[in-house]
Amino acid sequence: ILQACSNTKYLTGNQKLYVGGKINIINKDLKKSDRSALSSQLAGLLRPKPNASILGLRPKLYLYNITRTTKKKGIKHYLHSKGEAPVLASAVDLDKNSKLLISRLQDQGYFQADVTGDTVSKDKRTTAIYTINTGPGYTIRKVTFPSTKNSLDTAIAGIANKSLLKVGDKYNLDVIKAERNRIDATLKERGFYYFAPEDLEAHVDSTNIGNHQVDIDMQVINTTPGKARDIYKINQVFVYPNYSLRDTSLMKDRAVLYDNYNVVQKRVTVKPFVFKNTVQLRPGNVYNRTDHNKSLSKFINLGPFKYVKNRFEDVSTDSAKLDAYYFLTQFPKKSLSVDVLGRTTSANYNGAQLNLNFRNRNTFKGAELLTVTLFGSTDAQVSSSFGGGHPLSQVGLQTTLSWPRIISPFNFRSDNAYIPRTNLSVGYSIVNRSGLYNLNSFNGSFGYQWKENVHRSHELNLLQITYVKPANVDTAYTNNPQYTSNPALKHVTDPQFTFGPSYSYIYTNTTETYRTNTIYYSSRISGSGNIIGIATGADTLAAAAGRDEKLKKIFNTPYNQYIKLENEIRFFHKVTPNSQIAARLIASAGLPYGNSTILPYSQQFFIGGPNSLRGFRARSIGPGAVDP
């Protein structure tokens, strides 16, 4: 089989297949790990790349060889185009690769490196071998910064204590480039708008050959323009909420001043107050890149705007002031979409769902988002257990109105890069378990979402309401022995009314892929009927003993009274760049009291099923008590 898949038999004359390059480093002072990392890095520079291989086989090359054709059309031509032409040994330039490796080694402080390239051939296969004598690695002896007293040099010298260039570290050109970018980024925070990394140069003195050390002197080049040496302030800010490419005039005569910015629009499509927490640059303040980037991020996160175009203009040639312009292009105001979902659940249900979504952006000209979703679903379970042969279907409507700000009697101002949101949601659905029961379910909520920073996010619902009322319960359900012996099944069809606040907190650093260990932590506390239950002295147990007045009702339905705390933490340990070990811990508790003796069915804890304890059916273990 291997002979049949051989690619060398397609070579002609003196052709040889290039199978890759090997790096052989000679330096007894290098640690094994450093040697391996350097070899891998240098091998990535070699050109050309050999044909791609999997377990020693080269399927793309083989496809190319067996589908050779002179035809310009057809399946054979198509397959041939998906193959990979052979990389021949004659394409390898040892001298060019050697010079490339030497250049890279010198960038990393091996100024006396020497590279020798050679080839080894066997059975029409050629391997390039590069023997590298790195010589000593140079370290940094001294780092100096500008010493003159002008504003630019003084600013650079003032941030030298946070330099990436450390005395005693290995010389590395990439670190010098990173240092230039660090200085540029810091200067941008201090008003040096026109400064660029290219305005800095590093003078490296490696004449201390005996000590294998270098002196690095960071200096502003003499040709740096005067504008790059000045500290700029913001003069005025202009926002164009409905910009199009056809707009060629700045129309400043239409500008409406609100707070610290001007809103310019031919007709009012967005109310000026919308940008109050979005525009971070303030007239009279020194320009800084952080506030500039926050503004761009907030404009996009507002919701109605698809693109944001920004530019700064000098007020005059003799004034270090900038006018800021933000040109916003809106999404289509209304949109309609359809989602078709297929799914399987941990309870062995298989089914499908259809969603019809309507979105109205900038609903009331305040960047609001109105979402209306009409949905229908059906799920079926193949099981001999109770209810297993009764398909579950659901039809409902969910409406959400979201404001990109905190709506409250108090004035909140968000100075980070994230937009806080106020959400109002109402919905209705009818659940039909064929042959068993029908349930009407109503829900509503009002609350806030906001991000503290890239790691921390919060959600506070001042009020969440859920009202479930059975429309019909068949005797096939109530007469089943499992129903009469299992309080949890009976509770499914009980009228349920929950109302109360909830708070959720999430911390995660899993987006920081450079970390070896990352975590995700979420916590949520919620409750229902706590204040009113305590105030009215609700007591279900007393009502069961004959004191009916102790069972409290709203809308002629006993309301749920409980408090619930949920915690989940996930830990990820990176083993290789493409693999990791994950662990998860869930610790939660719920306490029904007063007007309730059991948590609402939707709030109970259950385990079991193929994604949990697979020896038990889904939701068959719990809610925490087992009869011996």
N, C-alpha and C positions, 0 to 999 in steps of 0.2 A: 504493500500500500504506500509506504514511504517513497519507494522508487517511482511509483506511478505519479506521486504528487511532487516529484523533484522538479525544481525550477531551473537547475543548471543545465539540463539536457536541451533547453531551448536556446542556450548561448551558442554563438558561432565563432569560429576562428580562435583567436586569442582572448576573447572576451572572458572576464571574470566578474562574478557577482560580489559587490561590496556588502559586507555583513555587519559593519560597524567599526567604531574606534575604541581603543582601550587607553586608559591613562595610568601611567606608572610613575608615582611620585617618589623621589629620593630626598628624604629629609628626616633624619633620625630624631630631630627635636619636636616633630609634629605629633600630637596625640592621635590615637587611632581614629577617634570620632572626628577630629578636625581634618585628618587626611581623607576620610571617607566623604565628608561634606565638600571638601575642595575638589576631589576627583569627580563627584557627581556634578558639581557646578561647571567644571571645565569640560566635561563630556558633553554637556548641553550646548556648548559653543561650536562643536565640530560640525563641519559641513562637507558634503551633503549628508542628509539623514538617510540611513539605510531603509530598505523596504520594511513596512510594518510587519511585525511577527506576533504570533500567538502560540506559546508553547513550542517555539522553535520552527513553526510552520508559518508560511507567508501566503495567506489565502488570497489577498488582493493581487499579489504578483501572479499567483497561479491562475486566477480568473483572467488576468490580462493575457497570459500565455495561451490558454486553451481556447480563447475566443478571438484570436487574431483573424482579421478579415479585411478585405479591400472594399467591402460594401460600405456605403454611407448611411444606410438605413437598416432596419430590422432588429430583431431581438439580439442577435449576436453582436451587432455593432453597439447596441445599448449596453449589454453586459461588458463589452470590451471597454467602454468609456467609464464604467464603474471600477475597473481594475486599476492596477498601479504598474507603470512601466518599470523595468529593472533598473536599479541604481548600480552602475558599473564601476569597477575599481579605477578605470581610466578617468572618472570624473573627480577623483580625490586629489586635491592639491595639498601635498604635505607641507610645503614651504609656507603657503598662505595660512593654513591652520596653525602651524607652529608660531607664526608671528602673532596670530590672534590670541593664542594662549599666553604668549609672553606679555602682550599688552594687558591682558586681564590680570595676570599675576602681578605686574607692576602697579596696577590700580589698587591691589590689595597689600602693597608694601614689600613685595619681593622684587626689589630693583635689580638684583643680580641674577634673576632667573634665566635658565637656559633650557631650551626644548629641542629635542631631536626626534624627528619623525621617520618611521620605517613601516614597511608592510610585510605581512606574512600570508602566504597563499597555500591553500590545500583543497584539492578536489574542486577547482574552479571557484573557490570562495576566498575572498581576500579580507583580511582584518588589518586596519591601520593601528600601529602602536606608537604612542608618544611618550618618550621617556623624559621626565621633567626633574631637573635639579633646581629646586626653588631658591637655594641660597638662603641667607639669613632674612628673617622678617623684620622690617624697620618699625620702630615705635616712636611715639610723639614725645619729644623732650620739652618743647615749649610752645605755647599758643599766645599770640598777641592780637590786639584789636586796635581800631583807630584811636588816636590820642588827641586829635585836635578838638577845639571847643565849639565847633558849629553844631547846629541842632541835630543833624543826621548822625554825625560821628559820635556825639554825646549819647544819643539814643541807642546806638549799636553797642557802645562800651557799657551802657547801663544794663544790658541784658547778657553780658558775657558770662555772668556767674551760672547761667543755665545752658551753657554751650554743650553741644554733643561731642566736641573735641576735648578729650581728657588726656592729661599728661600721663604717660605710661601705657596708653592704649595702642593697639596696632594701627599703623597708617592704613587708611581705607578711603579711596576716592569717593565711594558712595556716601560715606559719612560726611565728607566735606560738602557734597551736593546737598545732603539733608540739612546740614548746618546753614547753608545759604537759604534754603527754603524756610527754615525755622526763623531766621533773622527777618526774612521778608514778611512772613506771616505775623510776626510780632510788631513789626513796623506798621503794617497795615492796620493794626489795632490802635495805633497812635497817630493816625492821620496822614501817613506818608502814602497817599493814594497812588502816585505815579512811580513809586519805587518798584524795582523788579529784581529778582535773584541775579540776573545777568549784570546788575550794577555792582556786584561784589566779586572780588577775585581773591584766591588764596595763593600766596607766595610760599612755596615749599623749598626749604633749604636742606638738602641731604648730604652736605659736604662733610658731616661728622661720620665718615665711612667707618672709622675704627670702632665707633660706639653703636653703629647701625641705628642712628636716631635721626629725626627730622625736626626742624623748627617750622611752624606754620604761622604766617602773618596774614590775617584777614583785613583787607582794605577795600574802600570804595574806589572804583576806577575813576581816573581823572576825567573821562568823557561823559560821566553821569550828568544828565541835563539838570538845570536849575529847578525845574518843576518837581523832579524826583527828590529834591532836598528840602522841599517845603512841606509844612504841616497844613493840611486842608481841613476846612470846616464846611458844614452843610449850610447853604443859604436858604433854598426853598425846596419843597417836595411836591411833585405833581403826580396825580394818579389818574389814568385814563381807563375807566372800567369797561368800555365797550369799543376797544381799538380794533381796527382792521387795516390791512395793507393799503387800502384806498385812502386812508387818512394821511395827508401830506402836511397839514398845518398843525401847529401846536395849540392853536385856539385858546391862548391864555386869557383872552377877553371873556371866555365862558367859565373861567375858573371860579369855584366856590370854596372859600376857605372854611375848613372845619378842623377844630382842634389845632394841630400843628402841620397840616398838609392841605393841599389844594386838590379838589376833585373836578376833572374836566370831562364833560360829556355833552353831546348834542341834545339828547333828551335823557331824562332821568330814568335809567334802567337799574341803577343800584343807589340806595340811599347813602349819603356821605358818611354816616356814623359807622357803617360796616367796617371801615378800615381803622377804627380807633385803636384796636389792639394789634393791628397788623403792621402798620408803618412804625418801624423801630428807630429810624434815623430822625433826629430832632433838629430843626433849624437852630443854628448857633453852636451846636455840639461838634466836636472833632469827629471826622469820619473814622469809622472802624468797621472792619470786615465782618465781625461777628453780627452786629446789628444789621448790616447789609444782607448777609446770608439768612438771618432770621426772617427778615421781611420777605425775601423771595419764597422761603419755605411756607410762610403763613399765607401768602397770596394764593399759592396752589392749594393749601389745605383748607381754605375757605370753602371750596367746593364748586362754585359756578364757573371757575376760570380754568381753561384748558392750557393756555400758554401765558407766560409772563416774560416780557421783554423789558430789559432795564438798561439805562445809560446815564452817565454823569457828564455834565457839561460845565466848563469853566464859566464863571460869571463874567470875568474880564481877564485880560492878559496880565494885568498888574495886581490881581487880587487872588489870594489863595482860598477861594470859595468855590463850592460846587452846587449846582442845581441837580436834583435827582428826579428822574422821570421813570415811571412804571407804566408800561403799556400792557393791558390785560385783554386777552381774547377769550370770549365766553364759549362754553359748551352750548349745544342746542338746548333751549329751555326745557323742552319736554322730550321724553324718550320712552320707548316701550320695548321690553325684552321678554323672551320666553326661555325658561330653564326646564330641561327634561333630565330627571335624575333616576338612576337605577341604584339600588342599595341592598345590602345584607347587613343584619344587625347581630349583636352578640346573643340575642334571644332566638337565633335561628329563623328570623323573619326575612323574607325576600320580597321586594316590592319595588314600586316606582312612584315618582312624584312629579307633578307638573306645576310649575310656578309661572304666573303671568304678572310681570312687574311693571309698574308705571312709576316714573320718576319725574318730578317737577322741580327743577333747580331754580333758585332765586324766586321762590314762590310769591313772597310779598315784598320783593325788592330789598330784602335784608339778608340775602345769601342763605335763606332757609332752604332745606331740602325736604320735600314731601315725597314719601315713598308709600305706595299702595301695592300690596301683594295679594293676589287671589290664588289660592293653592288647593290642590286636590291630590290625595295619595291613596294607595292601597297596598297592603302588606298581607302576606299569607305565611303560615307556619305549618310545616308537615310534622306532626307530633301526635302521639297517642295520649298525651297528657290532657288535662282538663282545658278545654278551649282551643286545643291545638288545631282543630279542623274548622275554626270559625275565622274567616278573613276579617281583617281590620281595615276600615276605610275612614278617611277624614277629608272634610271640605271646610275651608275657612277663608277669612279675610283679615289681613294685618295691615294697619296703617300707622306710620311713624312720621312725626314732624320734628326735624332737628334744626336747632339754631346754633350757629358757630360762635357762641359766646355764653357766658353765665348769666341767666336771667334770674335776678333776685333783687330784694330791696337794697342790697349792699353793692358797692362798686368794686368789682374785681378787675385787676389789670394783669394780664399775662405777659411777662417779659421774656419767656423762653421761645423756642422755635415751634411750639405746638399750639394748636387751636383747641381751646376747651369747648365742650358742646353741652347744650341742654336738649334733652330728648323727651318727647311726649309720645306715648304709644298706646293704641287701643286695638283690640282684636276680638274676633269671634270665630269659633269653630264648632262643628258638630262631629262627634266621634261615633262611628257605628261598628259594633262588634257583631257581625252577622249571626242572627239567631240567639243572641244573648242580651245585648243592651244597647241603648243610644244615650249619649251624653251631650249636653249643651255646655260649652265652656266659653266664658267671657274673661278677658284680661285687660289690664291697663297699668301704666306706670308713668311716673314723672321723676326725672333725675338728671344727674350730671356725669360727664366723662371728661377726664383731663389727664395729661401726662406731665409728670413732674420733671422728668428728664428722659434720656434715651433708655434708662433701665427701669424706671418706676412709673406705673400708671395706676389710676384710681377710678372707681365708679361708685357714685353715691346715688341711690334711688330714695328719694324722700318718701315715696309711696308706691307700693306694688300691690295690685289687687288681682285676685283670681277667684272667680265664682264658677263652680261646676254644679250643674243640676241635672239629674237623670231625666230624660224625656220618656224613656220606656225601659223596664227591666223585665226580661222574659222569665217565666217560671223554669225554663231549662237551666237558667243560671242559679236562681235562688233555691231550687230543689236539689241541686247537685250536692252530694256529701262533702266535696271539697270546699264548697262555699260555706256550708254550715260549720265546718270544723276549722276553717282558716279565717281568722279575723281580717287578715290583710286583703283577701279576695272580697269579703263583704264590704270593706272600706272603699273599694274601687267605685262602687255605685252610690255611696253615701253623698248627700249634698255637702259641698265644701265651700267655705268662704274664708279666704285668707287676705289680710291686708296689713301692711306695715312697711317699715324701711329696710334697706339692706345696704351693705358697704363691702366693696371688693378691692383688694390690693394685689398687684402683680409686680414682682421683681424678676428680671431676667438679664443675664449677660451672655446668652447663647449666641448672639449675633457677633460677638467678638471672637472670630475664628482663630486668632493667634493664641488664645488661651488653651492650656492643657486641660484644665478643669473648668467647667461652667455649670451654672445652676439655673433652674426655673422654680420660682416659688409663688404660689397663689393662695390667698386666704379670703374667706368670705364670711361675714356674720349677717344673719337675717332673723326676722321674727314676725310674729303676727299677733295682733290683738293684745299686746302686753299692757299698754297703759290703760286702755278701757277695761280690760279684764280685771286688772288689779283694783281699779277705781270702783268697779261695780261689784266686786267680790264674787266673780264667776267661779263656780265649783261644780264640775260635772259629777264628781263622786257623791256630793251632797244631794244633787238632783236625782241621782239613781237611788238614793236612800229615801226619797219621798219629798224632798224639798225642791219642787219643780221651779221655784223662782230663782234658784241658783244657776240654772242653765240659761245663759244669755244668748239672745238671738238678734240678728240684724237682717231685715228683709225676710223675716220669718224663718231664717236659717241659722242654726248654731254656728258661730264663727270659731275658727281655729285659734288657739293660743299656744305659742311655743317660742322657743329661742333655739337657734341652730348655728353652729360654728363648723366651718369646713377648712381644711388645710391640705395642701398638696405640695410636695417638693420633688423635683427631678434633678438628678445628678448625672453629668456626662463627663466621661474621662476619655480624652483623645489618645488612642493607641498608636495609630498611624495617621498621616494626613487624610486618608480616606475611610477610616474606621474608628469607631468609638464604642465604649461600654456605657450603657445607660441603666440607671436604677431609679425606682420611684417609690415614694412613701406617701400614703394617704392616711391622715388621722382626722376624724371628724366626729362630732357628737351633736345630738338633738335632744331637747328636753321639752316634752309636752306637759302642760300643767294648767291649773285653773279650769278653763272651759273645754279642755281637751285631755283625753287619756292616751291618744295616739297621734303621731305626726300625720299630716296629710299624705295621701298615697304618693303624690309627686315629690314629696320631700323626704321619703323614707330611704334608708340605706339597704341595698341588696347586693349580693354577690352571687357568682355562679355563671356558667356559660362558657363558650369556647375561648373567650378573651379574658376569663377570670379563673375561678376554680373549675376546671373542665370536667371534674368528676360529678358535678351537680348541674342540674338544669338552670337556665338563666333565671335570676330573681327568686331562686328557691331557698336561699339561705339568708335569713334576716327576718325582721329588722333588728335582731339582737338577742332574742330569747328563743331557746329551743327546749321543748318538752323532753325529758329523759325517757 
